[in-house]
């Protein structure tokens, strides 16, 4: 299975055997455990849509993650996005979320230089 759609479900965690996932849709899933996504299932995920879910953090093994939508996710931890998972992200949508900061290394160098001035 390459795509998992479980919007508005009572999903708590994915089984570790889902190693081929590329797209995950957990919009409205408010029962997600902190360890909802086992590292063994996270490695190939490119798209994550988690609008209004109870997402707290992502595992560091999401090295192919390109698009992340966490709009309305109010449970995000300060360290919700590990540096190793952030490196491949091209698009992040996080309005109305509890997003506080991003890994500094994830920001383009030109922005990082302006922030340190």
PEJOHU-V496652 format. One record per residue. N is the residue number from 0. RES is the residue in three letters. OMEGA is omega in whole degrees, -180 to 180 (999 if undefined). Layout:
n=N res=RES omega=OMEGA
n=N res=RES omega=OMEGA
//
This chain:
n=0 res=UNK omega=-180
n=1 res=UNK omega=-178
n=2 res=UNK omega=177
n=3 res=UNK omega=176
n=4 res=UNK omega=-180
n=5 res=UNK omega=-177
n=6 res=UNK omega=177
n=7 res=UNK omega=180
n=8 res=UNK omega=178
n=9 res=UNK omega=179
n=10 res=UNK omega=179
n=11 res=UNK omega=178
n=12 res=UNK omega=177
n=13 res=UNK omega=176
n=14 res=UNK omega=-179
n=15 res=UNK omega=-177
n=16 res=UNK omega=-177
n=17 res=UNK omega=-173
n=18 res=UNK omega=-175
n=19 res=UNK omega=-178
n=20 res=UNK omega=175
n=21 res=UNK omega=-179
n=22 res=UNK omega=-180
n=23 res=UNK omega=179
n=24 res=UNK omega=180
n=25 res=UNK omega=178
n=26 res=UNK omega=176
n=27 res=UNK omega=178
n=28 res=UNK omega=-175
n=29 res=UNK omega=179
n=30 res=UNK omega=-178
n=31 res=UNK omega=175
n=32 res=UNK omega=178
n=33 res=UNK omega=179
n=34 res=UNK omega=-174
n=35 res=UNK omega=-176
n=36 res=UNK omega=179
n=37 res=UNK omega=-180
n=38 res=UNK omega=-180
n=39 res=UNK omega=179
n=40 res=UNK omega=-171
n=41 res=UNK omega=-169
n=42 res=UNK omega=-177
n=43 res=UNK omega=-176
n=44 res=UNK omega=179
n=45 res=UNK omega=-178
n=46 res=UNK omega=177
n=47 res=UNK omega=177
n=48 res=UNK omega=-175
n=49 res=UNK omega=180
n=50 res=UNK omega=173
n=51 res=UNK omega=178
n=52 res=UNK omega=180
n=53 res=UNK omega=179
n=54 res=UNK omega=179
n=55 res=UNK omega=-180
n=56 res=UNK omega=177
n=57 res=UNK omega=177
n=58 res=UNK omega=-179
n=59 res=UNK omega=-176
n=60 res=UNK omega=-178
n=61 res=UNK omega=-173
n=62 res=UNK omega=178
n=63 res=UNK omega=-176
n=64 res=UNK omega=-179
n=65 res=UNK omega=-178
n=66 res=UNK omega=-180
n=67 res=UNK omega=177
n=68 res=UNK omega=-178
n=69 res=UNK omega=179
n=70 res=UNK omega=178
n=71 res=UNK omega=178
n=72 res=UNK omega=-175
n=73 res=UNK omega=-180
n=74 res=UNK omega=-177
n=75 res=UNK omega=177
n=76 res=UNK omega=178
n=77 res=UNK omega=-178
n=78 res=UNK omega=-174
n=79 res=UNK omega=-176
n=80 res=UNK omega=179
n=81 res=UNK omega=-180
n=82 res=UNK omega=-177
n=83 res=UNK omega=177
n=84 res=UNK omega=-176
n=85 res=UNK omega=-170
n=86 res=UNK omega=-177
n=87 res=UNK omega=-177
n=88 res=UNK omega=178
n=89 res=UNK omega=-178
n=90 res=UNK omega=176
n=91 res=UNK omega=178
n=92 res=UNK omega=-174
n=93 res=UNK omega=178
n=94 res=UNK omega=177
n=95 res=UNK omega=178
n=96 res=UNK omega=178
n=97 res=UNK omega=179
n=98 res=UNK omega=-179
n=99 res=UNK omega=180
n=100 res=UNK omega=177
n=101 res=UNK omega=174
n=102 res=UNK omega=-177
n=103 res=UNK omega=-179
n=104 res=UNK omega=-180
n=105 res=UNK omega=-178
n=106 res=UNK omega=176
n=107 res=UNK omega=-176
n=108 res=UNK omega=-178
n=109 res=UNK omega=178
n=110 res=UNK omega=180
n=111 res=UNK omega=179
n=112 res=UNK omega=179
n=113 res=UNK omega=-180
n=114 res=UNK omega=-178
n=115 res=UNK omega=-180
n=116 res=UNK omega=999
//
